[in-house]
Amino acid sequence: MLRTSLVLLAIVGTLVIPASFAMALGFLLGESKEELNLEYDVSVYDHDTGRVTVEFTLQDEGRLKPITSVDFHIPSTEKNDNGGSMSDLTMSMALRKEGANQVARVHIRKDWAERAEIQIKTRHLDRKQELATWYYHSIPLKELVARARLHEKVSEPEK
């Protein structure tokens, strides 16, 4: 009897826990990186091959600590039936420790990078966690990619 109960509990747990993450609501944070106390740099290098390398360097997680993931996102130009937008591509950027910073790079077609954004995601805001809620800070790449010159690394201007 106990073994059957444990098996049923395990089955229910494997179904319910992933479903709770799927039903979580994501909110775009409207605050600037300064207001969120985030310290990061984004740069683009144009290889003159129709492709660019986008480099994201995170120095401080600020009010979003701990960060769940940093994603490279390309929204679709099409809208779904309820007016929301779909995604042409979303992938997690692998952050690697380089000195005191965390760095991630993506090598991608330039026309795709022009539509892309980097999303810094977390389940916490000011070290507080809401049930079934996550937040993200979006960094559009369009202007940075447009300023990229052949064989030059272009970074965000300092504010």
N, C-alpha and C positions, 0 to 999 in steps of 0.2 A: 504494500500500500504506500509506504513512504517513498519507495523507488518510483512508482507511477506518478506520485505527486510531484517529485523533483523533476522528472522528465517533462511533465506537462508545464511546470513553472518555467523550465528552460526554453521550451518551445514558445510559450507566450512571451517571454522576455526577448527572444530573438526577433519576434515579429513586432512587438510594441516599441522597443527602444529605437530601432532605425526609423520607424514611422514617426516618432516624436521629433526627430531631427528634420525629416522631410516636411513636416507641417510647420516648422519654425518660420516666423516672419522676419524678413530682412529689411532693414531701414537704411537708406542713404543718409549719411550725416552731412548736413549743410554747412558745418563749421569749417573754417580754413585750417590748414595744417598748423598755423600758429595758435589758433584757438584750441586745437586738440593737443598742443604741445608735442606734435610729431616732428621729428628731425629726419629728413630723408632727402636724397638727391636722385633725380632721374636724368639720364643722358642717352643720346641717340648717336650712333656712328653709322654713316652711310658708306657702304662698301662699293658703290658704283656697279652693282650687279643686279639692281632692282630689289635688293634686300638690305635691311638695316639690323643692327644689334641694339636692342633696348636694354639698358643697364639700370637696375634699381638698387640703391644703397640705403639701408636703414640704419640710422645712428641711435634713435631713441623712439620707443613705442608710445611714449606720452600717455594720454588718457585712455588709449585703447589697449593698454597692457593687461593681460597677455594677448598677443595677436594669434589668431587661429590659423590664418593663411594669408598669403599674398598671391592674388590671382591675376592672370593676364586675360582680359575679357574683350571680345569683339562682338558688340551688339548687332543683331540682324537689322537690315533695312526694312524688313517686312514686319507687320504687326499681326498679332494673333487675334482671334475672334473677339476677345473681351477688351481690345485696345492696348494691351500690354505688349512689350516687345520680347522677342525671342533672342536667343543667343546663337551666333554663328560659330563661336569658339569660346570656351572658358577652360583655362588650364591653370593648375597650381604652379607657381614659380618656386623652384627649389632654392631656398635661402641657404647660403653657405657662409660660415664664419670667416671673415678676412680681417684679422686684427681685432679691433673693438667693434667693427661693423658687421652687418649681415648683408650679403650681396646676392642678387639673382640676375641672370641674363636670359634674354630671348632673342633668337635670330629668326627673322620673319620677313615676308614680303613687305615692301615699303607701302603699297596701297592698302594692305591689311593693317599695318601699324598706324596709318592715318586715321582709321576708324576705331582703334583700340583704346582701352583705358586699363590702368592698373588699379585693382581694388584691394585695399587693406581691410581684412575681415577680422572680426572679434565677436565674442559672446559677451564681452564686458565693456562697460563705459564707466569711467571713474571708479574702476574696481568693483562695480556692482553688476550683478547678472540678473536679467529678467528671464522668466521661464519661457521657453520656446521663442526666443528672440535673438537675432544677431544684427550686427551693425557693420557698415562698411564706409570707408572713405575712398572716393573715386579720384583718380588722377588721369584726366584726359591727355592723350598724347598727340592730338592733331597739330597743335601749334608748334610743339617741339620737333615733330617729324618734318613739318614744313620748313623749319629753320635749318635743318640738317644740311650740311655741305659735304661734297665728296671727300672721303678720307679724312674727315674732321669729326671730333667728338663734340657734340653740342649739349650743354646742360641747361637746366632751368635757371632763369635769372634769380639772383638773390633778392629777397624783399626786405 
